[in-house]
């Protein structure tokens, strides 16, 4: 199987399956002498781990990370950093009844069509369980950004819509994001979301979500104008997250309704002599290169495909049948997608920072 490695200079390769003994990643390209401990990584894994509210899967995984290599006396050595997370609460028997059936909306059929064989327990390699390894790699990327660029770098994600219910951006408060189970910056919408998801869950169904991630403090100059555009790599990173079906940067699809004069981010001379942008329709990236403004990316997560409502399908023998997916599943997978999206943004930015410094000394 190919395609398990991400990045150019800052690279990580994830490994493991949903119901295997462990998952993890090997992070390469980490500069030496960088202070790094398991607690630096654990904080971000704790934000993603399951079982923290009724709006997430009740699989109880502590997601404790172990650093196996690449760190000595609290500092990176320049060698690959190997990270491992044990799987401690897998219930493989939940999948015995549907092991020969293709779950609609899942990767079951396509995985089987490609490889002729699949791990049916929790989706195996195609499970969202793999994203814990991404969050671990993203924690390392954040350390690089903070040490190389400065403490002013901040990457922050939030859920801005669940189902048809959008936040009121006038109520946006970063301080609220970690105060509720939805990663919502709008405290007033959380009751609406809770009621909506309770209804979806009790009906045996699920809901989609829109997640927005912003990077603040990234300097101008990251990226390249042709194949290695920063926004192209960012879009690929976000589209690689399980259940993401659409990505937009800045004004995104909204630019279709704008005139050229509205879409253009005008500039003025700042107090330090450098340009100051008067708006940010471009989402902090122009011509594939960062502008120094906030980098803003949004992604649409589809409703969780594992639902209790019977759906028509076929089995591995080609027989028509019906399926209900029982077990422990997120009623809205986009909620726990927030720390994953933050991690992928950090990985892209760390990679492009190292690439930028390698070329533009």
Secondary structure in CASP SS format (residue, H / E / C, confidence):
PFRMAT SS
TARGET T0000
AUTHOR 0000-0000-0000
METHOD secondary structure of the structure
MODEL  1
X C 1.00
X C 1.00
X C 1.00
X C 1.00
X E 1.00
X E 1.00
X C 1.00
X C 1.00
X C 1.00
X C 1.00
X E 1.00
X E 1.00
X E 1.00
X E 1.00
X E 1.00
X E 1.00
X C 1.00
X C 1.00
X C 1.00
X C 1.00
X C 1.00
X E 1.00
X E 1.00
X E 1.00
X E 1.00
X E 1.00
X E 1.00
X E 1.00
X C 1.00
X C 1.00
X C 1.00
X C 1.00
X C 1.00
X C 1.00
X E 1.00
X C 1.00
X C 1.00
X H 1.00
X H 1.00
X H 1.00
X H 1.00
X H 1.00
X H 1.00
X H 1.00
X H 1.00
X H 1.00
X H 1.00
X H 1.00
X C 1.00
X C 1.00
X C 1.00
X C 1.00
X C 1.00
X C 1.00
X C 1.00
X C 1.00
X C 1.00
X C 1.00
X C 1.00
X C 1.00
X C 1.00
X C 1.00
X C 1.00
X C 1.00
X E 1.00
X E 1.00
X E 1.00
X E 1.00
X E 1.00
X C 1.00
X E 1.00
X E 1.00
X C 1.00
X C 1.00
X E 1.00
X E 1.00
X C 1.00
X C 1.00
X C 1.00
X C 1.00
X E 1.00
X E 1.00
X E 1.00
X E 1.00
X E 1.00
X E 1.00
X C 1.00
X C 1.00
X C 1.00
X C 1.00
X C 1.00
X H 1.00
X H 1.00
X H 1.00
X H 1.00
X H 1.00
X H 1.00
X H 1.00
X C 1.00
X C 1.00
X E 1.00
X C 1.00
X C 1.00
X C 1.00
X C 1.00
X C 1.00
X C 1.00
X H 1.00
X H 1.00
X H 1.00
X H 1.00
X H 1.00
X H 1.00
X H 1.00
X H 1.00
X C 1.00
X C 1.00
X C 1.00
X C 1.00
X C 1.00
X C 1.00
X C 1.00
X C 1.00
X H 1.00
X H 1.00
X H 1.00
X C 1.00
X H 1.00
X H 1.00
X H 1.00
X H 1.00
X H 1.00
X H 1.00
X H 1.00
X H 1.00
X H 1.00
X H 1.00
X H 1.00
X H 1.00
X H 1.00
X H 1.00
X H 1.00
X H 1.00
X H 1.00
X H 1.00
X H 1.00
X H 1.00
X H 1.00
X C 1.00
X C 1.00
X C 1.00
X C 1.00
X C 1.00
X E 1.00
X E 1.00
X E 1.00
X E 1.00
X E 1.00
X E 1.00
X E 1.00
X E 1.00
X E 1.00
X C 1.00
X C 1.00
X E 1.00
X E 1.00
X C 1.00
X C 1.00
X H 1.00
X H 1.00
X H 1.00
X C 1.00
X C 1.00
X H 1.00
X H 1.00
X H 1.00
X H 1.00
X H 1.00
X H 1.00
X C 1.00
X C 1.00
X C 1.00
X C 1.00
X E 1.00
X C 1.00
X C 1.00
X H 1.00
X H 1.00
X H 1.00
X H 1.00
X H 1.00
X H 1.00
X H 1.00
X H 1.00
X H 1.00
X H 1.00
X H 1.00
X H 1.00
X H 1.00
X H 1.00
X H 1.00
X H 1.00
X C 1.00
X C 1.00
X C 1.00
X C 1.00
X C 1.00
X C 1.00
X E 1.00
X E 1.00
X E 1.00
X E 1.00
X E 1.00
X E 1.00
X E 1.00
X E 1.00
X C 1.00
X C 1.00
X C 1.00
X C 1.00
X C 1.00
X C 1.00
X E 1.00
X C 1.00
X C 1.00
X C 1.00
X C 1.00
X C 1.00
X C 1.00
X H 1.00
X H 1.00
X H 1.00
X H 1.00
X H 1.00
X H 1.00
X H 1.00
X H 1.00
X H 1.00
X H 1.00
X C 1.00
X C 1.00
X C 1.00
X C 1.00
X E 1.00
X E 1.00
X E 1.00
X E 1.00
X E 1.00
X E 1.00
X C 1.00
X C 1.00
X H 1.00
X H 1.00
X H 1.00
X H 1.00
X H 1.00
X H 1.00
X C 1.00
X C 1.00
X H 1.00
X H 1.00
X H 1.00
X H 1.00
X C 1.00
X C 1.00
X C 1.00
X E 1.00
X E 1.00
X E 1.00
X C 1.00
X C 1.00
X C 1.00
X C 1.00
X C 1.00
X E 1.00
X E 1.00
X E 1.00
X C 1.00
X C 1.00
X C 1.00
X C 1.00
X C 1.00
X C 1.00
X C 1.00
X E 1.00
X E 1.00
X C 1.00
X C 1.00
X E 1.00
X E 1.00
X C 1.00
X C 1.00
X C 1.00
X C 1.00
X E 1.00
X E 1.00
X E 1.00
X E 1.00
X E 1.00
X E 1.00
X E 1.00
X C 1.00
X C 1.00
X C 1.00
X C 1.00
X C 1.00
X C 1.00
X C 1.00
X C 1.00
X C 1.00
X E 1.00
X E 1.00
X E 1.00
X E 1.00
X E 1.00
X C 1.00
X C 1.00
X C 1.00
X C 1.00
X E 1.00
X E 1.00
X E 1.00
X E 1.00
X C 1.00
X C 1.00
X C 1.00
X C 1.00
X C 1.00
X C 1.00
X C 1.00
X C 1.00
X C 1.00
X C 1.00
X C 1.00
X C 1.00
X C 1.00
X H 1.00
X H 1.00
X H 1.00
X H 1.00
X H 1.00
X H 1.00
X H 1.00
X H 1.00
X H 1.00
X H 1.00
X H 1.00
X H 1.00
X H 1.00
X H 1.00
X H 1.00
X H 1.00
X H 1.00
X H 1.00
X H 1.00
X H 1.00
X H 1.00
X H 1.00
X H 1.00
X C 1.00
X C 1.00
END
